[in-house]
Structures are given as structure tokens and as C-alpha cells.
Amino acid sequence: MSGFSILCIIYFWLVYAHQTSAARISVYWDVGYVDIDRAGYGIVRGIGANGALPIPPITITVGDTLALTVHNSLNVTTSIHVHGLFQKGTSYMDGPASVTQCGIPPGDQFTYEYAIDQAGTFWLHGHDHHQNSDGLRTPLVIRDRGRPPIAYNEEMLFSFEDWYSETFSERARITLDPDLPFPPTHGYGYGLINGINGNLTKPIYFKPGRTYRLRLVNMSATMWYQFSLPGHVLRVVEIDGEYTEPLEVDGVDIAPAQRYSVLVTARPTKSFNYRYNATMYASFIPPAPGLAPRIFIGDLVYQKGAPFIQPSYYDDSFRWANDIELHALDQAPALPVDRSLRLAVGNNLYSNRQHLDHINNITYAPPITPTLYTALSMGDMAMDKRVYGPQTNAIILKHNEVVELVIHSPNTLPHPLHLHGHTFQITEYGPADLLVPNNRTLAPVVKNTGAPARRDTLVIPPFQYIKVRFRADNPGVWLLHCHMDIHFVLGMAMTFVEAPDVLQKTQTVPPEMLELCAKQGIKTTGNAAGNQSLNFTGLPPAPIFVSVSR
């Protein structure tokens, strides 16, 4: 064998080794306040990282480890959640403050360690004091190691956000004020695409015949986005980090926290340019010209100087992606149900004169001791949901049981519900059977007849129910909550305490995490109040239900 051949073999071996070897990716965030005019309508105090807003996206590969060091330069605690990561074996790294950890105190820092074993489109965001709403959020793209199961030539990322003239704490204060009208109005908000005013987004460029993967991430606190590319067919191939069989659609409707990947094959010639459409809206916000919905038109360029084909308007023949029609690429069948739970979401008036959201008439409030630490420290009593306090709305799950949730929304608002630590199989939609007005047409029952698609954030439409299934194969403490941040602060959340008996034998919280609590005088053992048995002295009293609001 010649010396040149040997060098070629060595070269290609080094290239292959580089492509297949795992890496440790270190990212440093100094989380602090940023006074910024992101939308062109005035300066607002946001929350960014390293003095920047938007925070740059992170790209990583399956098999790598992401080490995210967060230094807190705010005047309140902070924490980070990687939305969509299962955190198997590391539920203490999930991020929601008072659930799986104590928040990082001002002036302190903590390094999250994420072992990346899922591919797809995800995002990171603050999960303490609802800092997501003020800008502490960014996309996370996780690439397959090796060839992905779908073929494409290039990929592009679209991140969508809503932005407001007030900070989230100001909007929440108005919402919770019992002396102000309910529901409140906060203005219509502004739309951001890839971090800037949607009207200023740069053109995207296609080459004839090539196939593009468009990753679409809605990081909004309240608003939906509809995305379409007139003159082109979109093929949905991923939702919320789960691959699906390709489904041809005209557009996708993306709720807060949801993600889609669509494949688009470019036109065969470059005779014309086109325009994409991104519309920010919410069904519960009254239309107002120029304010709601906000319509953003972006250029899709094949050749500079070529004429543009004007975007077409939506009509009755327009086909939107519907997750009940999608099928999992791995063809996993619907799971056999071991246990079915009925949940109903809504808003009630309580004894504190506040209109609060609820799940099954319990409005969520965080415990003093993080729920995960209660599950780990209470021995056999961890199997008793009462130790987690009356307002965590805890449900104990057995290891590996298949749980079906039948979730009803007997009111006028849609709710994007997110489950930490899992994805749902989506099996059925139908009409809610609680308090549905007599003059409202009931929604039809629609079922998935094949291998149900899976996702971690699903929308409960107004006056409808949805059936979903998941296997409790991930011992830990996992939130289920509405990802409209105002609804979360109003209490639309509950806690699944999954296999605490197994959890106690398999997971140990790193000492550095316990130290975050010690610095704030927060106990890391005991029940929701940090006490033994069912003594909840020190826990604020739960408000009492008065009447239904909506």
C-alpha cells in the first residue's frame, strides 16, 4: 500500500471519528436585565444572557453533553428548563423552581448538565418567576448523529415570539388585581421572528430542486403563529422532537411552546420569487386592523430581480396540519391503558376575590420544599399524595403504568398544555360534556386510526376534550401546565409524582443543587412545608372556590 493511500485512510478515519465522537459543549449565560427596543415600539426591560437579547440559539448533536452554566445577575431567583428533554435519570435537572429545584439566588451560579439522547427541535427557557415571557428563551436544535431518518439538503430555523410594552410582572399584577375588571386587556403585543420585528426579517434563499427542512419554534408566552409558504407544499416530519410520517399540508398552526419541522422542496426553476406568511394571532383576542392578527410577510428569493408571486389568502380548501392526523414514524401503536384520569381545566372565582385558573378545581401554588425533594426524602409516605401539599395537585403514578388523560376544556379559551418528562400519544378529540352552551355546535369525535403521533405540548380547543396516553417509565416529578404564562401564574398546573419508590433508589440530587436551597434557608427534606408527616404549618392557606368564572 502506498504512503498516499495510507494518508487517505488516516484522513477519512479522522473525519469519521470527528463526526461520530461525542463532545462536551459548554455554554455560559450571565442572566441579567436588558433594556431594549426589540419590536420598534419603545424600550422595555427584558431578560437576556451575556447582555444580549435575543439569546443566540444552541445547536448540538445526539450523544453530546450540554453543560450550561447560569450566573444570576437578576434581583430574584432564576432557573432554566430545556423544553422537551425527558431528563431520564436526572429529573433534578429539569429546571422548574419549587418543583425539581430551588431557584439560583441572585449573585450565584449553577451548571446544568444535559446528556443529549433525543434529536429534534427544542428550546430553553426560564422556569422561575415566568422569566420566559421577558425574553429568557432560545431555540435548541439537536441533530441526529449520523444520517437522519428524513432526507433534506439544508435546514433553516424560524423562531417566533410575542413581545409586550410591559414586563410580565406588570401584566400579572393587573391580572391578579381583584379590583380591576376580569379578564384584563394588556394590548395586542408585537411579533418577533428570529428575534426581531417580524416586518424586518431578512429574506430566505432557495435553490431550485433542493429540499429544505424548516424548523419552526413558537416561544411565545400567549400568542399562536400560523406559517405558510404559498406556491409550495409543506411536509410535516417532526412535532415537538418526535419524527412523524410525512404529511402534506398548506400550513401549520403553532401554539405557544410547540415546534414543527416541515420539508419544502424548492420549485424546479428560479423564474419567480415567493413570499412566506407568518400570522400572529389568538382566537380569544378580538380582531383589530393592524393589531390582531399581526400578519408578517417575508421574502423567499430564488433569483434577485425575478418577479414575486403574491401570497394567496387562506380559503376553505386550505389544509392546516392537525396532530390527530399525524402518525409516528416508528409506527409505535397506541399504548394499552392501565389507568384513565379525567381532568377539567377552567377559571373560578375564589375566596381571595381573585379569578384563578385550575385543574379539577385546584389552583396550583408552589410548595416551600421542592416537590422532588419531598418525594426523595419522605420514605414510604412519598406514596401518599397528601404530603405534597393541597395546592400542588399531586397525582402518584406507578412505575411503567400506561396513563390515559381525558382532558376537558368546557370554556371559551384554548389551552396549550405541556407535560415535562414525557411525550403524549394523541388518540382522540371530541366535545366537552361540561357546561357547554346549548347554542354551540358540538365538535365531532375524531380518532387516530394508526400509530398516534407523540408530542409534549398539546392544545385543548374550546369546548372540547382530548385523549392522550403516556407510559410512566421516567421516575421523577413532572409538571403538567398551561404554557400561556398568564394561565400558569393563575394556577393552571398540576404535578405527577412518578414512581417515588423507584426514584428514591435510583436518583441522588447533586450537593450543588441542595446548596442553592441552603443559601435561601429552604429545607430540602420533609413535606411541602418542610415538616414531617402531614404537618403543613407555614404553608400559605389555599383559597376556597366561590363560583365558576368562565
C-alpha positions, 0 to 999 in steps of 0.5 A: 500500500502506498504512503498516499493511500495510507494518508487517505485512510488516516484522513477519512478515519479522522473525519469519521471519528470527528463526526461520530465522537461525542463532545462536551459543549459548554455554554455560559449565560450571565442572566441579567436585565436588558433594556431594549427596543426589540419590536420598534415600539419603545424600550422595555426591560427584558431578560437576556444572557451575556447582555444580549437579547435575543439569546443566540440559539444552541445547536448540538448533536445526539450523544453530546453533553450540554453543560450550561452554566447560569450566573444570576445577575437578576434581583430574584431567583432564576432557573432554566428548563430545556423544553422537551428533554425527558431528563431520564435519570436526572429529573433534578435537572429539569429546571422548574423552581419549587418543583425539581429545584430551588431557584439560583439566588441572585449573585450565584451560579449553577451548571446544568448538565444535559446528556443529549439522547433525543434529536429534534427541535427544542428550546430553553427557557426560564422556569422561575418567576415566568422569566420566559415571557421577558425574553429568557428563551432560545431555540435548541436544535439537536441533530441526529448523529449520523444520517437522519431518518428524513432526507433534506439538503439544508435546514433553516430555523424560524423562531417566533415570539410575542413581545409586550410594552410591559414586563410580565410582572406588570401584566400579572399584577393587573391580572391578579388585581381583584379590583380591576375588571376580569379578564384584563386587556394588556394590548395586542403585543408585537411579533418577533421572528428570529428575534426581531420585528417580524416586518424586518426579517431578512429574506430566505434563499432557495435553490431550485430542486433542493429540499429544505427542512424548516424548523419552526419554534413558537416561544411565545408566552400567549400568542399562536403563529400560523406559517405558510409558504404559498406556491409550495407544499409543506411536509410535516416530519417532526412535532415537538422532537418526535419524527412523524410520517410525512404529511402534506399540508398548506400550513401549520398552526403553532401554539405557544411552546410547540415546534414543527419541522416541515420539508419544502422542496424548492420549485424546479426553476428560479423564474419567480420569487415567493413570499412566506406568511407568518400570522400572529394571532389568538382566537380569544383576542378580538380582531383589530386592523393592524393589531390582531392578527399581526400578519408578517410577510417575508421574502423567499428569493430564488433569483434577485430581480425575478418577479414575486408571486403574491401570497394567496389568502387562506380559503376553505380548501386550505389544509392546516396540519392537525396532530390527530392526523399525524402518525409516528414514524416508528409506527409505535401503536397506541399504548394499552391503558392501565389507568384513565384520569379525567381532568377539567381545566377552567377559571373560578372565582375564589375566596381571595376575590381573585379569578384563578385558573385550575385543574379539577378545581385546584389552583396550583401554588408552589410548595416551600420544599421542592416537590422532588425533594419531598418525594426523595426524602419522605420514605414510604409516605412519598406514596401518599399524595397528601404530603405534597401539599393541597395546592400542588395537585399531586397525582402518584403514578406507578412505575411503567403504568400506561396513563390515559388523560381525558382532558376537558376544556368546557370554556371559551379559551384554548389551552396549550398544555405541556407535560415535562418528562414525557411525550403524549400519544394523541388518540382522540378529540371530541366535545366537552360534556361540561357546561357547554352552551346549548347554542354551540355546535358540538365538535365531532369525535375524531380518532387516530386510526394508526400509530398516534403521533407523540408530542409534549405540548398539546392544545385543548380547543374550546369546548372540547376534550382530548385523549392522550396516553403516556407510559410512566417509565421516567421516575421523577416529578413532572409538571403538567401546565398551561404554557400561556404564562398568564394561565400558569401564574393563575394556577393552571398546573398540576404535578405527577409524582412518578414512581417515588419508590423507584426514584428514591433508589435510583436518583441522588440530587447533586450537593450543588443543587441542595446548596442553592436551597441552603443559601435561601434557608429552604429545607430540602427534606420533609413535606411541602412545608418542610415538616414531617408527616402531614404537618403543613404549618407555614404553608400559605392557606389555599383559597376556597372556590366561590363560583365558576368564572368562565 
